[in-house]
Amino acid sequence: MESVQFRDIPEAGIDRALSLSYLVFHENPEDEKRKHHHDLLRGCTRIGAYEGEELVGLVAAFPFTVSVPGGELPCPCLTFVSVAPTHRRRGVLSGMLAELFARATADGAPIAALWASEDAIYGRFGFGPATLGHTVEVDSRRPLALRITPDDRPLRLIDPSDAPGVLGEYYDRTRAERAGRIARGEAWWREEWLVEEDEEDDELSPPRVVVLGAPDEPVAGYAIYRTRTRDDAPGLVRLDELEADTPAVAAALWRYLASIDLTGLVRAWGRPVDDPLHLFSADRDQVRVTGEFPALWVRLVDVRGALEARSWAAPVDVVLDVRDGRLPANEGRHRLTASPEGCTYERTEDPADLTLDVRDLAACYLGGTKTAALLRAGLATEHTPGTAAALDAALHTALLPHTVDEF
Ligand SMILES: CC(=O)SCCNC(=O)CCNC(=O)[C@H](O)C(C)(C)COP(=O)(O)OP(=O)(O)OC[C@H]1O[C@@H](n2cnc3c(N)ncnc32)[C@H](O)[C@@H]1OP(=O)(O)O
């Protein structure tokens, strides 16, 4: 490992970095996709691991902004993480992440995040699954059975090229309501959400965007979806995103999706775990959760900065003993004093009320995991009874965190 050095990959090195990435991800994309990846990497921090002049590892990070309870934070979002098969398990990834954490600290970004290719990789680096997603299927061969009355205002299909303008402001409001959401710029909308051909399934239609509310009214909800029909299976509506102001608006959008002619299945990937659909659908055989997966993995690079940046639902005054084997500045006992008015997190010699690993604190940070659940799983130790309950009341968010932008 002494022979490997970590330094920025210059713009002229992006093609080489992509070749390494295609090698490790077993890909051979067309020119258009290569150009797209090139453009993405140009906008990223790019840390390379070099043995002499040979690039043997790459970590890139988008300079995204992610919503946290009560606000948002700059957050390097890791992507294209690749180590040459000839250099694996020699600490190359570990070295690149150490470099990335050092830069995040220097840049004042208290958290970092990623989507993991394999669950087993990132816990040891202090990342915890902070948002979860559900895969949901609706059998739409029969009318969607609902327990509430859908909003009867008109639905309209809009031109996807108009969607960033029509939906951008609305989406930003949803980011404030749910932690874990990425701020989307115009290019991200167009290239990740509204691109003509789906990256993974070229049989899918171009994106369709349906909005509830007349053109002269504010948007009350929307859905982005694609369709596919085949001779051997019911036609598919693949739902990419659905947001709604009220349950009635959500019901109207789900009913629309489930009643599109020549289709018999709605499949939604990455729905929030607390999607109200599960309560207002009248037939749970018709609406089924078919999978659950960790979505955004978060690293509290600067625990103090991260905790002080979020809002708190209830008062709490406890000493946390945080274990962090990679970033010593986070390690040890700190007094967390938080309330809806604000939060301080100061080093202390007082005895600990609760001991936990930084990866598990990260899983709780956006409100998606309870510290009481960590206790039940044997992952945290409560030294003062009632600490986990008090901490959970303070960490509580009205809606569960949710991330659907995969990067
Ligand atoms: C955000 C993203 O981009 S996710 C994409 C991640 N990339 C991939 O999956 C592409 C294919 N894989 C690779 O390129 C590499 O194997 C990587 C990046 C996953 C790991 O890189 P390496 O340089 O081998 O990791 P490194 O040597 O630093 O490993 C550190 C520790 O993690 C462990 N580890 C690394 N990869 C894995 C894995 N896939 N599964 C389980 N453990 C792993 C190592 O065993 C090691 O453990 P130790 O500290 O107990 O010895």
The ligand as an SDF file (V2000), in Angstrom:
LIG
                    3D

 51 53  0  0  0  0  0  0  0  0999 V2000
  -20.9800    4.1570   -3.9610 C   0  0  0  0  0  0  0  0  0  0  0  0
  -20.5340    3.1340   -4.9820 C   0  0  0  0  0  0  0  0  0  0  0  0
  -20.0330    3.4820   -6.0030 O   0  0  0  0  0  0  0  0  0  0  0  0
  -20.8000    1.5060   -4.6170 S   0  0  0  0  0  0  0  0  0  0  0  0
  -19.7550    0.6210   -5.7400 C   0  0  0  0  0  0  0  0  0  0  0  0
  -18.6250   -0.1100   -5.0770 C   0  0  0  0  0  0  0  0  0  0  0  0
  -17.8100   -0.6980   -6.1570 N   0  0  0  0  0  0  0  0  0  0  0  0
  -17.9650   -1.9610   -6.6240 C   0  0  0  0  0  0  0  0  0  0  0  0
  -18.7880   -2.7250   -6.1480 O   0  0  0  0  0  0  0  0  0  0  0  0
  -17.0790   -2.3260   -7.8000 C   0  0  0  0  0  0  0  0  0  0  0  0
  -16.3230   -3.6370   -7.6050 C   0  0  0  0  0  0  0  0  0  0  0  0
  -15.5410   -3.6620   -6.3900 N   0  0  0  0  0  0  0  0  0  0  0  0
  -14.4350   -2.8810   -6.1710 C   0  0  0  0  0  0  0  0  0  0  0  0
  -14.0560   -2.0650   -6.9840 O   0  0  0  0  0  0  0  0  0  0  0  0
  -13.6890   -3.0780   -4.8620 C   0  0  0  0  0  0  0  0  0  0  0  0
  -13.7270   -4.4320   -4.5150 O   0  0  0  0  0  0  0  0  0  0  0  0
  -14.2570   -2.2540   -3.6770 C   0  0  0  0  0  0  0  0  0  0  0  0
  -14.2600   -0.7720   -4.0640 C   0  0  0  0  0  0  0  0  0  0  0  0
  -15.6740   -2.6620   -3.3070 C   0  0  0  0  0  0  0  0  0  0  0  0
  -13.3800   -2.4880   -2.4370 C   0  0  0  0  0  0  0  0  0  0  0  0
  -12.0920   -1.9700   -2.6600 O   0  0  0  0  0  0  0  0  0  0  0  0
  -10.7890   -2.5400   -1.8900 P   0  0  0  0  0  0  0  0  0  0  0  0
   -9.6680   -1.6310   -2.2150 O   0  0  0  0  0  0  0  0  0  0  0  0
  -10.6530   -3.9710   -2.1820 O   0  0  0  0  0  0  0  0  0  0  0  0
  -11.2130   -2.3410   -0.3730 O   0  0  0  0  0  0  0  0  0  0  0  0
  -10.2030   -2.3050    0.8580 P   0  0  0  0  0  0  0  0  0  0  0  0
   -9.0250   -3.1710    0.5660 O   0  0  0  0  0  0  0  0  0  0  0  0
   -9.9150   -0.9090    1.2510 O   0  0  0  0  0  0  0  0  0  0  0  0
  -11.1430   -3.0110    1.9240 O   0  0  0  0  0  0  0  0  0  0  0  0
  -11.3450   -2.5410    3.2210 C   0  0  0  0  0  0  0  0  0  0  0  0
  -12.1490   -3.5640    3.9730 C   0  0  0  0  0  0  0  0  0  0  0  0
  -13.4340   -3.7260    3.3490 O   0  0  0  0  0  0  0  0  0  0  0  0
  -13.6350   -5.1080    3.0530 C   0  0  0  0  0  0  0  0  0  0  0  0
  -14.3640   -5.1770    1.7760 N   0  0  0  0  0  0  0  0  0  0  0  0
  -14.0530   -4.5390    0.6540 C   0  0  0  0  0  0  0  0  0  0  0  0
  -14.9440   -4.8450   -0.3120 N   0  0  0  0  0  0  0  0  0  0  0  0
  -15.8210   -5.7010    0.2380 C   0  0  0  0  0  0  0  0  0  0  0  0
  -16.9490   -6.3970   -0.2770 C   0  0  0  0  0  0  0  0  0  0  0  0
  -17.3390   -6.2490   -1.5470 N   0  0  0  0  0  0  0  0  0  0  0  0
  -17.6390   -7.1950    0.5640 N   0  0  0  0  0  0  0  0  0  0  0  0
  -17.2370   -7.3520    1.8460 C   0  0  0  0  0  0  0  0  0  0  0  0
  -16.1600   -6.7290    2.3750 N   0  0  0  0  0  0  0  0  0  0  0  0
  -15.4570   -5.9130    1.5680 C   0  0  0  0  0  0  0  0  0  0  0  0
  -12.2500   -5.6880    2.9380 C   0  0  0  0  0  0  0  0  0  0  0  0
  -12.2650   -7.0670    3.1450 O   0  0  0  0  0  0  0  0  0  0  0  0
  -11.5100   -4.9360    3.9980 C   0  0  0  0  0  0  0  0  0  0  0  0
  -11.8050   -5.5100    5.2730 O   0  0  0  0  0  0  0  0  0  0  0  0
  -10.7780   -5.4540    6.4850 P   0  0  0  0  0  0  0  0  0  0  0  0
  -10.6090   -3.9860    6.7910 O   0  0  0  0  0  0  0  0  0  0  0  0
  -11.4600   -6.2170    7.5550 O   0  0  0  0  0  0  0  0  0  0  0  0
   -9.5150   -6.0810    5.9650 O   0  0  0  0  0  0  0  0  0  0  0  0
  1  2  1  0
  2  3  2  0
  2  4  1  0
  4  5  1  0
  5  6  1  0
  6  7  1  0
  7  8  1  0
  8  9  2  0
  8 10  1  0
 10 11  1  0
 11 12  1  0
 12 13  1  0
 13 14  2  0
 13 15  1  0
 15 16  1  0
 15 17  1  0
 17 18  1  0
 17 19  1  0
 17 20  1  0
 20 21  1  0
 21 22  1  0
 22 23  2  0
 22 24  1  0
 22 25  1  0
 25 26  1  0
 26 27  2  0
 26 28  1  0
 26 29  1  0
 29 30  1  0
 30 31  1  0
 31 32  1  0
 31 46  1  0
 32 33  1  0
 33 34  1  0
 33 44  1  0
 34 35  1  0
 34 43  1  0
 35 36  2  0
 36 37  1  0
 37 38  1  0
 37 43  2  0
 38 39  1  0
 38 40  2  0
 40 41  1  0
 41 42  2  0
 42 43  1  0
 44 45  1  0
 44 46  1  0
 46 47  1  0
 47 48  1  0
 48 49  2  0
 48 50  1  0
 48 51  1  0
M  END
$$$$
